[in-house]
């Protein structure tokens, strides 16, 4: 675990001042330099651009950093050329993710030499990795943050130092219709293919009351949809209380709740039943299986067998008959045989997934699987990938077609598709394209499902005004 960067030592920087007393993010710094985002920026006209790569945890971290730069008087822009400060919040899961970030760093280094960008900060999982020091030197990066000390960006942008040592307790932006709430960070598993424990560290859980207080603040500010986040979110524990206890409390405080990502070894039957019992919980479960072969699950160090996973799905289907089920699947892990692949296809058929993120194995330096023998040829991996993908999409299309003719209450999540429709979500977790009927994100409309594809439902005109 030598590449883990602690909250105290996780930032390497070229500047900074002594810490002052912490202030709550959201309070205006002294000196009058700050103006509300809607009312313009300070006379210094400081600008910042945050670019996010990777998972929802990174999206949430970017939300917190966005709040810091706004409180420091920066206006957010979306082009590097317009920014005094650029923050890259990065992913380290796959090699090509790192290569992509290097391309951005090269461009930013050029813009700095030309005087068009003043400062560059590297944050996220790459910032917590061992190679961050070399990237800092090669590309002239001004600030490197690990994953456990995002709060130190506050001092860098001129706010009094934030002394929190547990980053998830820093709140995100309030007043949005949907918000992420991180309940734990890190991971105690050692999956053969995964670099996350090396850059996110061991599991750390937030106290229940701390989480519930944040949810209540968000709801009071207008948030209608809360998503609980964690590398293995259902591993949350505190003083004998388990994830189901926290989920129940949050479901009582928020009008709409979901959570991701879960691990089968932590998923309790009572959590699965709670999804069907609590009206405020979206009836959607994302439970990564990775493979249907017990031999491959053992090689991946997943900690369960395929029959145990099937039993969890049986409980979910019984408790939440209209719910949606998604998963992650890796094909072509070193040593995977045709028999292993066939077992994955059998599990896909048995579980009838509504969606799946299917990946071809990609070696990741620093993981056990990167050095394992038995590499699967690219052509074979590609064929297996397509076979699993087609099987999942066939199941999904069959499941979605059964929704045609039903009338659904749809939560509008995103703006317009460009065709006069919005992207929404049913209480059963299905994605829907629906004519807006004047509904903005965060509102509900009721409409009849008129068509279905493998990935989305298509609704007719809403019946009645949005609410």
VENVENDA-V171118 format. One record per residue. RES is the residue in one letter. SS is DSSP state (2 for helix, 1 for strand, 0 for the rest). PHI is phi as a letter, one per 20 degrees, with the letter a starting at -180 (999 if undefined). PSI is psi as a letter, one per 40 degrees, with the letter a starting at -180 (none if undefined). Layout:
RES,SS,PHI,PSI
RES,SS,PHI,PSI
//
This chain:
X,0,999,f
X,0,f,e
X,0,e,e
X,0,f,h
X,0,d,h
X,0,f,i
X,0,f,d
X,0,e,d
X,0,d,e
X,0,f,e
X,0,d,h
X,1,d,h
X,1,b,i
X,0,d,e
X,0,b,a
X,0,p,i
X,0,c,i
X,0,f,i
X,0,f,i
X,0,d,a
X,0,f,h
X,0,f,i
X,0,c,i
X,0,f,h
X,0,f,h
X,0,o,d
X,0,e,i
X,0,f,h
X,0,f,i
X,0,f,i
X,0,o,e
X,0,m,e
X,0,f,e
X,0,e,i
X,0,c,i
X,0,g,i
X,2,g,d
X,2,f,e
X,2,d,e
X,0,o,a
X,0,d,i
X,0,f,i
X,0,f,d
X,0,f,e
X,0,l,f
X,0,f,h
X,1,c,i
X,1,b,i
X,1,c,h
X,1,d,h
X,1,d,h
X,1,d,h
X,0,c,i
X,0,o,a
X,0,e,a
X,2,f,d
X,2,f,d
X,2,f,d
X,2,g,d
X,2,f,d
X,2,g,d
X,2,f,d
X,2,f,d
X,2,f,d
X,2,f,d
X,2,f,d
X,2,f,d
X,2,f,d
X,2,f,d
X,2,f,d
X,2,f,d
X,0,e,e
X,0,n,e
X,0,e,i
X,1,e,h
X,1,e,h
X,0,c,i
X,0,d,e
X,0,c,h
X,2,g,d
X,2,f,e
X,2,e,e
X,0,d,h
X,0,f,d
X,1,c,h
X,1,d,h
X,1,d,h
X,1,d,h
X,1,d,h
X,1,d,i
X,0,d,i
X,0,c,e
X,0,f,d
X,0,c,i
X,2,g,d
X,2,f,d
X,2,f,d
X,2,f,d
X,2,g,d
X,2,f,d
X,2,f,d
X,2,g,d
X,2,f,d
X,2,f,d
X,2,f,d
X,2,f,d
X,2,f,d
X,2,f,d
X,2,f,d
X,2,f,d
X,2,f,d
X,2,f,d
X,2,f,d
X,0,e,e
X,0,n,e
X,0,e,e
X,0,c,h
X,0,e,d
X,1,c,i
X,1,c,h
X,1,d,h
X,1,d,h
X,1,c,i
X,1,n,a
X,0,f,d
X,0,f,d
X,0,f,d
X,0,e,e
X,0,e,i
X,0,f,d
X,0,f,e
X,2,f,d
X,2,f,d
X,2,f,d
X,2,f,d
X,2,g,d
X,2,f,d
X,2,f,d
X,2,d,e
X,0,m,f
X,0,f,h
X,0,e,d
X,1,b,h
X,1,c,h
X,0,d,h
X,0,e,a
X,0,e,e
X,0,d,e
X,0,c,f
X,2,g,d
X,2,g,d
X,2,f,e
X,2,f,d
X,2,g,d
X,2,f,d
X,2,f,d
X,0,e,e
X,0,o,e
X,0,e,i
X,0,g,i
X,0,g,h
X,0,e,h
X,0,e,e
X,0,f,h
X,0,d,e
X,0,d,g
X,2,g,d
X,2,g,e
X,2,f,e
X,0,f,h
X,0,f,i
X,0,e,a
X,0,f,h
X,0,e,i
X,0,n,e
X,0,e,i
X,0,f,d
X,1,c,i
X,1,b,i
X,1,e,i
X,1,c,h
X,1,f,h
X,0,d,e
X,1,a,i
X,1,c,i
X,0,m,i
X,0,b,h
X,0,e,e
X,0,e,i
X,0,c,f
X,0,g,h
X,0,g,d
X,0,e,e
X,0,d,h
X,0,e,e
X,2,g,d
X,2,g,d
X,2,f,d
X,2,d,d
X,2,d,e
X,0,n,a
X,0,f,i
X,0,f,h
X,1,c,h
X,1,d,i
X,0,f,i
X,0,f,i
X,2,g,d
X,2,f,d
X,2,f,d
X,2,f,d
X,2,f,d
X,2,f,d
X,2,f,d
X,2,f,d
X,2,f,d
X,2,f,d
X,2,f,d
X,2,f,d
X,2,f,d
X,0,e,e
X,0,o,e
X,0,f,h
X,0,d,e
X,1,c,h
X,1,d,h
X,1,d,h
X,1,e,h
X,1,d,i
X,0,a,i
X,0,g,d
X,0,c,g
X,2,f,d
X,2,e,e
X,2,e,e
X,0,g,h
X,1,b,i
X,1,a,h
X,0,l,f
X,0,n,e
X,1,e,i
X,1,c,i
X,2,g,d
X,2,g,d
X,2,f,d
X,2,f,d
X,2,g,d
X,2,f,d
X,2,f,d
X,2,f,d
X,2,f,d
X,2,e,d
X,2,e,d
X,0,d,i
X,0,f,e
X,0,b,h
X,1,c,i
X,1,b,i
X,1,b,i
X,1,a,i
X,0,d,i
X,1,e,i
X,1,c,h
X,0,g,d
X,0,f,d
X,0,e,e
X,0,f,h
X,0,e,i
X,2,g,d
X,2,f,d
X,2,f,d
X,2,f,d
X,2,f,d
X,2,f,d
X,2,g,d
X,2,e,d
X,2,e,d
X,0,e,h
X,0,f,d
X,0,e,e
X,1,e,h
X,0,f,h
X,0,e,f
X,1,c,h
X,1,c,h
X,1,d,h
X,1,c,g
X,1,f,h
X,0,d,d
X,1,m,d
X,0,b,i
X,0,e,e
X,0,e,h
X,2,f,d
X,2,f,d
X,2,f,d
X,2,f,d
X,2,f,d
X,2,f,d
X,0,e,e
X,0,m,f
X,0,f,d
X,0,n,e
X,0,b,i
X,0,d,i
X,2,f,d
X,2,f,d
X,2,f,d
X,2,f,d
X,2,g,d
X,2,f,d
X,2,g,d
X,2,f,d
X,2,f,d
X,2,f,d
X,2,f,d
X,2,f,d
X,2,f,d
X,2,f,d
X,0,c,g
X,0,g,d
X,0,d,e
X,0,f,i
X,1,d,i
X,1,c,h
X,1,c,i
X,1,b,i
X,1,d,i
X,1,c,h
X,1,d,h
X,1,d,i
X,0,n,e
X,0,g,i
X,0,g,h
X,0,n,e
X,0,f,h
X,0,d,i
X,2,f,d
X,2,f,d
X,2,g,d
X,2,f,d
X,2,f,d
X,2,f,d
X,2,f,d
X,2,f,d
X,2,f,d
X,2,f,d
X,2,g,d
X,2,f,d
X,2,f,d
X,2,e,e
X,0,l,f
X,0,g,i
X,0,e,d
X,1,a,i
X,1,b,i
X,1,e,h
X,1,d,h
X,1,c,i
X,1,e,h
X,0,g,h
X,0,c,h
X,0,g,h
X,0,c,h
X,0,g,h
X,0,n,e
X,0,d,i
X,2,f,d
X,2,f,d
X,2,f,d
X,2,d,e
X,0,f,i
X,0,f,i
X,0,n,f
X,0,g,h
X,0,e,h
X,0,g,i
X,2,g,d
X,2,f,d
X,2,f,d
X,2,f,d
X,2,f,d
X,2,f,d
X,2,f,d
X,2,g,d
X,2,f,d
X,2,f,d
X,2,f,d
X,2,f,d
X,2,f,d
X,2,f,d
X,2,f,d
X,2,f,d
X,2,f,d
X,2,f,d
X,2,f,d
X,2,f,d
X,2,f,d
X,2,f,d
X,2,f,d
X,2,f,d
X,0,f,e
X,0,e,e
X,0,f,h
X,0,n,e
X,0,e,i
X,1,d,h
X,1,c,i
X,1,e,h
X,1,d,h
X,1,e,h
X,1,f,h
X,1,e,d
X,1,c,i
X,1,f,b
X,1,d,i
X,0,e,e
X,0,n,e
X,0,d,f
X,0,m,e
X,1,c,i
X,1,d,i
X,1,d,h
X,1,c,a
X,1,b,h
X,1,f,i
X,0,f,d
X,0,e,e
X,0,n,e
X,0,e,h
X,1,f,i
X,1,c,h
X,1,e,h
X,1,c,h
X,1,g,h
X,0,f,d
X,0,l,f
X,0,n,e
X,0,e,h
X,0,e,i
X,0,g,h
X,0,n,e
X,0,d,i
X,1,d,i
X,1,c,i
X,1,d,h
X,1,b,i
X,1,e,h
X,1,f,h
X,1,d,e
X,1,b,i
X,1,b,i
X,0,c,a
X,0,f,d
X,0,d,e
X,0,b,i
X,1,e,i
X,1,c,h
X,1,d,i
X,0,e,a
X,0,f,h
X,0,f,i
X,0,e,h
X,0,n,i
X,0,f,i
X,0,f,i
X,0,c,none
//
